[in-house]
Structures are given as C-alpha cells and as structure tokens.
C-alpha cells in the first residue's frame, strides 16, 4: 500500500503540481475526518452505519481504504462522511491546525 507521500510523488510525476495540490487538500480533509471519528469514539463500522442511516452507501472497508490512503475519495464521499460526523467542511474556522497534519 502506498503512503500519501508516494501517491503525491507519483501524481506530480504524471500530472504536475496542480493535481498534487488537490491531493494535499484531500489528505488534510481525510486527516480531519479521521481525527473527528476517533474523537467521537466511533469505529469505522459505526461510522459506516451512520452514513447508511443518512442515505449514504459507504461500507467499513471503504472507510478503511480512505483513512489508510489506499484510495483517493471523491468530494461527495468526503462530504457524506463529514456530515455523518457532524463536521461542516465548508466552515472550518479554527480547525486548520487539526487538518494540517497529513499522512506521511
């Protein structure tokens, strides 16, 4: 499994710096989501259940792949996860520091 750093290097080589910036932002959002899940004491399975209850279609296995950096999720997937965690991705005032730490 590739790390975020390896993925960024691969994408930069193939697509340039602009795509790498998008990946960096995505990684920061994933880190914020992961921290929130842990903060709430939820397992990945419990989070998947909350997402399904809200009309989403995300299984625990997919959440694990997202958190481990094995896949790069679409923005609608990140929004679905964030909503289940009561996170507002469009109003992140004061959470920049929490989102700044990304997977190495």
C-alpha positions as CSV (number, residue, x, y, z in Angstrom):
1,X,0.0,0.0,0.0
2,X,1.3,3.4,-1.0
3,X,1.7,6.3,1.5
4,X,0.3,9.7,0.8
5,X,3.8,10.9,0.1
6,X,4.4,8.2,-2.5
7,X,1.0,8.9,-4.1
8,X,1.8,12.6,-4.3
9,X,5.2,11.9,-5.9
10,X,3.5,9.6,-8.5
11,X,0.8,12.1,-9.3
12,X,3.2,15.0,-9.5
13,X,5.3,13.0,-12.0
14,X,2.2,12.1,-14.1
15,X,0.1,15.2,-13.8
16,X,2.1,18.1,-12.3
17,X,1.9,20.3,-9.3
18,X,-1.8,21.3,-9.7
19,X,-3.0,17.8,-9.1
20,X,-0.6,17.4,-6.2
21,X,-2.3,20.4,-4.5
22,X,-5.7,18.8,-4.8
23,X,-4.3,15.6,-3.3
24,X,-2.8,17.6,-0.4
25,X,-6.1,19.2,0.4
26,X,-7.8,15.8,0.2
27,X,-5.3,14.3,2.6
28,X,-5.9,17.2,5.0
29,X,-9.7,16.6,4.9
30,X,-9.2,12.9,5.4
31,X,-7.0,13.5,8.4
32,X,-9.6,15.9,9.9
33,X,-12.3,13.3,9.3
34,X,-10.2,10.5,10.9
35,X,-9.4,12.7,13.9
36,X,-13.1,13.5,14.4
37,X,-14.1,9.8,14.2
38,X,-11.5,9.0,16.9
39,X,-12.6,12.0,19.0
40,X,-16.2,10.7,18.9
41,X,-15.1,7.2,19.8
42,X,-16.6,5.7,16.7
43,X,-15.3,2.6,14.9
44,X,-15.2,2.5,11.2
45,X,-18.2,0.2,11.2
46,X,-20.2,2.6,13.4
47,X,-19.3,5.4,11.1
48,X,-20.4,3.3,8.1
49,X,-23.8,2.7,9.8
50,X,-24.3,6.4,10.5
51,X,-23.6,7.1,6.8
52,X,-26.1,4.5,5.7
53,X,-28.7,5.8,8.1
54,X,-28.3,9.2,6.4
55,X,-28.9,7.7,3.0
56,X,-25.3,7.1,2.0
57,X,-23.7,3.9,0.7
58,X,-20.3,3.6,2.3
59,X,-19.1,0.3,3.9
60,X,-16.4,0.0,6.6
61,X,-13.9,-1.5,4.1
62,X,-14.1,1.7,2.0
63,X,-13.7,3.9,5.0
64,X,-10.6,1.9,6.0
65,X,-9.1,2.3,2.5
66,X,-9.8,6.1,2.6
67,X,-8.2,6.5,6.0
68,X,-5.2,4.4,5.0
69,X,-4.6,6.4,1.8
70,X,-5.3,3.4,-0.4
71,X,-7.9,5.3,-2.4
72,X,-8.4,9.0,-3.2
73,X,-12.1,9.6,-2.5
74,X,-14.4,11.9,-4.4
75,X,-15.5,15.1,-2.8
76,X,-19.1,13.9,-2.4
77,X,-17.8,10.9,-0.5
78,X,-15.8,13.2,1.9
79,X,-18.9,15.3,2.4
80,X,-21.0,12.3,3.2
81,X,-18.5,11.1,5.8
82,X,-18.1,14.6,7.3
83,X,-21.9,15.0,7.6
84,X,-22.2,11.7,9.5
85,X,-19.5,13.1,11.9
86,X,-21.3,16.5,12.2
87,X,-18.4,18.2,10.5
88,X,-19.0,21.2,8.2
89,X,-16.3,21.1,5.6
90,X,-17.4,24.4,4.3
91,X,-16.8,26.2,7.7
92,X,-13.5,25.0,9.1
93,X,-12.6,28.1,11.0
94,X,-10.3,27.2,13.8
95,X,-9.6,23.7,12.5
96,X,-6.7,24.5,10.2
97,X,-4.2,23.2,12.7
98,X,-6.0,19.9,13.2
99,X,-6.2,19.5,9.4
100,X,-2.6,20.4,8.8
101,X,-1.1,17.1,9.8
102,X,-1.3,14.7,7.0
103,X,-0.3,11.1,6.5
104,X,3.4,10.8,5.7
